[in-house]
Every structure is written in structure tokens, then in C-alpha cells.
């Protein structure tokens, strides 16, 4: 992950305005800050609505586990058993996307992520006791 990914979105305000001209006025700065805050609130509301729905949680679980393999490390080998480094790096990239999305979801809707684990993750499943029938 690059340093730019780690920065706070408000740090991007020190550059030129969208028109390419510097915008150093306090009102221009305040407008940009409020726009960024509004977009972040919309982003949070979107993910909360996705994760608040059982279908949304199931689809996100499938995306994270089946498409991104976020919770497993995959090493690729060819048909002759030799390592395939390019394919392994491709799988590492997929895993990184899944992990970044997962961490983002944890930050924005932590309770729903744990609900997703309870509903979809076999490692979190509550084991039912079997009833033994006599006779």
C-alpha cells in the first residue's frame, strides 16, 4: 500500500482546486472539506445498507472468500509442479484487494461484519448439539 493510500482524505486539500487553479480562500477550503465529509457520510451509509441486509452480507462474504481469497494465501504451481511466480503475485493482489475491503468494512460497520461471520463463516458457526434417540 502506498503512502498516498494511508493519508487522510483531508490531506488532499492542499493541492490545486479541481479547475487546476490554486484555491487558497477560506470559503473554497471549507466547501471542499464539507464535500469530502458529505461523500464519506454517503460512503458509510452505502456500506451500512449493504451490510445491514442478509443478502448483502452473503454477497460480500462470497466476494471476499471466493473472488478475492482474502483469508487464504495462494501459491500457484504449474502442471509440472514448478512454482508460477506471476500467478502467485496475481493471487497476492487479489488477496490484498479483499483484505483492504474487509478492513474498510470493519471500520465502517463492525457489528455487521461480525454478523456476516456468524451467518457465513464455517469457523464462526455455532455447532448444534445432536440429540441422541434411545430405542
Secondary structure as UniProt FT lines:
FT   HELIX           3..6
FT   HELIX           9..14
FT   TURN            18..19
FT   HELIX           26..51
FT   HELIX           54..62
FT   HELIX           63..67
FT   TURN            70..71
FT   TURN            79..80
FT   HELIX           85..108
FT   HELIX           110..120
FT   TURN            122..124
//
